[in-house]
Amino acid sequence: MIRRLTLALLLAVVLPVRATAQPPGPASPSDYVLLTVVLKHDQSKTLDEINKIQDESGFWAKFPPDGIQVESWYVVMDLGQVVTLRVPPARLREVNRSIELTAWKAFRSEVYAAYDFREAARAQRERALKK
């Protein structure tokens, strides 16, 4: 339960952060989904072993696939890497395959789909403050 709460709090902080040097992605939330990919460290492997697996699998060349926008990419101590991607729905399978083919031996992975709720939350807050 505590681990899920920690992950939920982490995602609340990670999801809103935008990378600055990325090419423009799909324009509106109807054109994309946000995928939070959690690449959990396998603590039975050393960092050198994980790096070797990543190099052999082509991880850095294949994840994320070309043209998929990285919203954020964090290393979370004692957890692993948390990557948020902006993905057009038609390319979801491609992202999934890049994880399956390059990350599975180095990491245990979890993927969470999300959507941008900022404007709806802002509008609800404004309505609540007017009461």
C-alpha positions in Angstrom: 0.0 0.0 0.0 2.8 2.4 0.9 4.6 1.6 -2.3 1.5 2.4 -4.4 1.0 5.6 -2.5 4.6 6.6 -3.1 4.2 5.8 -6.8 1.0 7.8 -7.0 2.7 10.8 -5.3 5.7 10.4 -7.6 3.5 10.4 -10.7 1.6 13.5 -9.4 5.0 15.3 -9.4 6.4 13.7 -12.6 3.5 13.9 -15.0 3.0 17.7 -15.1 6.7 18.4 -16.0 7.4 19.1 -19.6 10.7 18.6 -21.4 11.8 21.8 -23.1 13.9 20.7 -26.1 11.5 18.3 -27.7 9.9 18.8 -31.1 6.2 19.6 -30.9 4.1 16.5 -30.4 0.4 16.0 -31.1 -1.5 19.2 -30.5 -4.4 18.3 -28.3 -5.2 15.6 -25.8 -7.5 13.9 -28.3 -4.3 13.3 -30.4 -2.2 11.6 -27.8 -2.1 9.7 -24.5 0.5 10.1 -21.9 2.3 6.9 -21.0 4.3 6.7 -17.8 6.8 3.9 -18.1 8.3 2.7 -14.9 11.6 0.8 -15.5 12.3 -0.9 -12.2 15.9 -1.6 -11.3 16.7 -5.3 -11.0 18.9 -5.2 -7.8 20.2 -8.7 -8.5 22.2 -7.1 -11.3 25.0 -4.5 -11.1 24.8 -1.2 -12.9 27.5 -2.5 -15.3 25.4 -5.6 -16.1 22.3 -3.5 -16.7 24.2 -1.1 -19.0 25.6 -4.1 -20.9 22.1 -5.5 -21.4 20.9 -2.1 -22.6 23.8 -1.8 -25.0 23.2 -5.3 -26.4 19.5 -4.8 -26.9 19.8 -1.4 -28.5 17.8 0.2 -25.8 19.1 3.7 -26.2 18.6 3.6 -30.0 15.1 2.0 -29.9 13.4 3.5 -26.7 11.5 5.6 -27.2 10.9 5.0 -30.9 11.8 8.0 -33.1 9.2 10.7 -33.1 7.8 9.9 -29.7 8.0 12.9 -27.4 9.6 12.5 -24.0 7.7 14.6 -21.5 10.0 13.7 -18.6 12.7 11.2 -17.6 13.7 10.7 -14.0 15.9 8.3 -12.1 14.1 7.6 -8.8 16.4 6.2 -6.2 15.6 2.7 -5.1 12.9 2.4 -7.8 14.4 2.9 -11.2 13.6 5.2 -14.1 10.3 6.9 -14.6 9.7 8.0 -18.2 6.6 9.9 -19.4 5.9 9.8 -23.1 3.4 11.7 -25.3 2.2 9.0 -27.7 -0.3 9.1 -30.6 -2.7 6.2 -30.1 -1.8 4.7 -33.4 1.8 4.3 -32.2 1.0 2.6 -28.9 2.0 -0.8 -30.1 5.3 0.5 -31.4 6.1 1.9 -28.0 5.1 -1.3 -26.3 7.3 -3.4 -28.6 10.3 -1.1 -28.0 9.9 -1.8 -24.2 9.4 -5.6 -24.8 12.4 -5.9 -27.1 14.9 -3.7 -25.3 14.0 -3.2 -21.6 12.7 -6.5 -20.3 16.0 -8.2 -19.5 17.4 -5.1 -17.8 14.3 -3.9 -16.0 10.9 -5.0 -14.8 8.5 -2.6 -16.4 5.1 -1.1 -15.6 3.2 1.2 -18.0 0.4 3.6 -16.9 -1.8 5.5 -19.4 -2.9 9.0 -18.3 -4.4 12.1 -19.7 -3.9 15.8 -19.1 -6.4 16.9 -16.5 -5.0 20.4 -15.7 -7.6 22.5 -17.5 -10.5 20.5 -16.1 -9.0 20.7 -12.5 -8.4 24.5 -13.0 -12.1 25.0 -14.1 -13.4 22.9 -11.1 -11.2 24.9 -8.7 -12.5 28.2 -10.1 -16.1 27.0 -9.8 -15.4 25.9 -6.2 -13.8 29.3 -5.3 -16.8 31.2 -6.6 -19.2 29.4 -4.2 
